[in-house]
Amino acid sequence: MIDIEKTIAHELNIKPWQADAAITLINEDNTIPFIARYRKEATGGLNDETLRTLNERLNYLNKLEDRKRQILNNIEKQGKLTLELEQEIENTLTLVDLEDLYRPYKPKKQTRATKAREKGLEKLAFTIYDQKLDHSIDIEAEKYLNDQVKTIEEAKQGANDIIADMISDKARFRRFIRDITIRKGALRIEAKDKEQSSDYEMYYNYSEDISDIVQHRILAINRGEKEGILKVKLDAPLDNIEFFLEDEILINWSDDSGKIVNNKYTTKFIKDAIKDSYKRLIAPAIEREIRTILTNVAEDKSIKVFKKNLEQLLMQPPIVNHTVLGWDPAFRTGCKLAVVDSYGNVLDTGVVYPTEPQKKIDETVQIVRDLIKKYNIDLISLGNGTASRESEKVISQIIKGTNVRYVIVNEAGASVYSASPLGQDEFPEYDVTIRGAISIARRLQDPLAELVKIDPKSIGVGQYQHDMDSKKLDQSLDGVIEKSVNSVGVDVNTASATLMEHVAGISKRIANNIVEYREENGPFIDRNQLLKVPGIGAKTFEQCAGFMRIYESKNVLDSTCVHPESYDVALALLTIYGYDLSDVINGGVNIKVEDIKKLSAELAIDEWTLTDIIDELKKPGRDPREELDAPILRNDVLEISDLKEGMVLQGVIRNVVDFGAFVDIGVHQDGLVHISQLTDSQFVKHPLDIVSVGDIVDVKVLDVDESRERIGLSMII
């Protein structure tokens, strides 16, 4: 059995004691956000991302160890378990290698080899494979003729099938072939119909080394193959593979003169069996395995990009204290409007028709100006979907000469939310289209609270997300949402059940129970009151309490991320430095510690937790989203025809992909900053090393293709 703690510690470049502590905490049903925030002393400060990776590896290695036990038990029942095989299985680190070792002992379905064995030809195969015959194989094969094996050729074919199967079953042969194919092989892609026009035309006659191909091409090729447009073939280094197998299998003998020779009776037969084994048994399996490996790697890298993009989108700063007009653009059915106050409550709704075919621009201007005046609207949130370009022109006309500004919001997923059971439950009095406008307005006010209601795959910041393993993608994105929600914290008295179910330790059922409790009993007035909610026991309270904020509480600590288990320490700390809770309420306290080690000993608390408490008391209830760029507020509009080469503009990063970043520069079409144009001062391995979703950037226009609506940009650093 492998040492899981040491293995994970080595892989993550952390100390074994850190891995051991984290694993212990996870096995005790502690959540990742709770461990990352409130058990730093135990793990040595392992962050959320490291802990999630550790947990993934822990689950994988536990699964691996369980599979080892099953395999060892099965082989032992067959009476074929040797000490050497047992040790090799115990030391295996991957499921692929483990299954390679198990292959010779795995119960087989009916194959050509099993049928040949049933006919009694296994001994003939071993005799040939041992390469000690001093007469022809035909003479030897004649000994095995019977009612089931009527001819010498039939006997030889059966022996070939058994030898091919034996070769295919050897784990080290498969490992070598897999490794050298990955290092020296290539993917060859062709079109099923070269005359067919498609998005995959660059792959109609395409080949690339496996070792060089990048993940987004893998996913694109997979999609083209799935859609029946592309044919994919793996070209392996056959000469290297056949040389290796022959060198490993063929036995060299010295003749009377000392010359190295093979057995003249068996060598050709075995070489033919090697070719047959590779072509019929090994190659198809290895091709499937390598395609799976490439896909898994591509998915993992794309998921990593998706996770980063999603986190940046969720963590965009809220625009508070604004009454917002949500504008969901459309042509024939009209643009849907929703006025939302600073608390997210819907004040009014409507539909206007400034676009084709009605084109009632004057009427729209008057209706919207009346709404602005009636509700003191100071911000318009415009969805970036169909007809947004035309709507933007009208909005620019409406707000001219006023203090009203507008923001173009990525509306991806708004329609999904609108038609969802959640949208129906939240706004049963409004139809689907109006719910979309409400969502567009509220996602500007508090992106995190609104976007958690939408399937992250529909938010529009991923790459080939619909081609990935949905379970793996969902788990990863759920982790991002959980991290973001707990990083910010939630207001127990205003948060939706959908938002609260992402708090550490809180299930969907408990989140609904919290909402029901506050509806029946009024607002929560302290954190301990959470223990009265059905489903919240001591363990759940421990996990969630630090992330739940109660701003109406008499105890200001309830509105901070100081955990209730540390309240006594926080109060003692304030007393030592001459403060009390009223000072915290009035904007925080300035505690300067000269000797943190001495103070932690005096308060009987670890240095990690003490430092966090001090930081929180300095800025109680600080929102980490404040550190990021706020959205760009606009009052003008640009056409793509206004863009000229060399023009410098300010924009916001909308999406980051493997080959660059898409930037909203105020025209309907986002421009692309190719990875080669992100900077000229350093090599860029991935765009995420330079930019993130939501970043405000300065860009220069490189080229504009109006007919194809493509804009090339470069970053100005």
Disulfide bonds with the S-S distance in Angstrom:
none
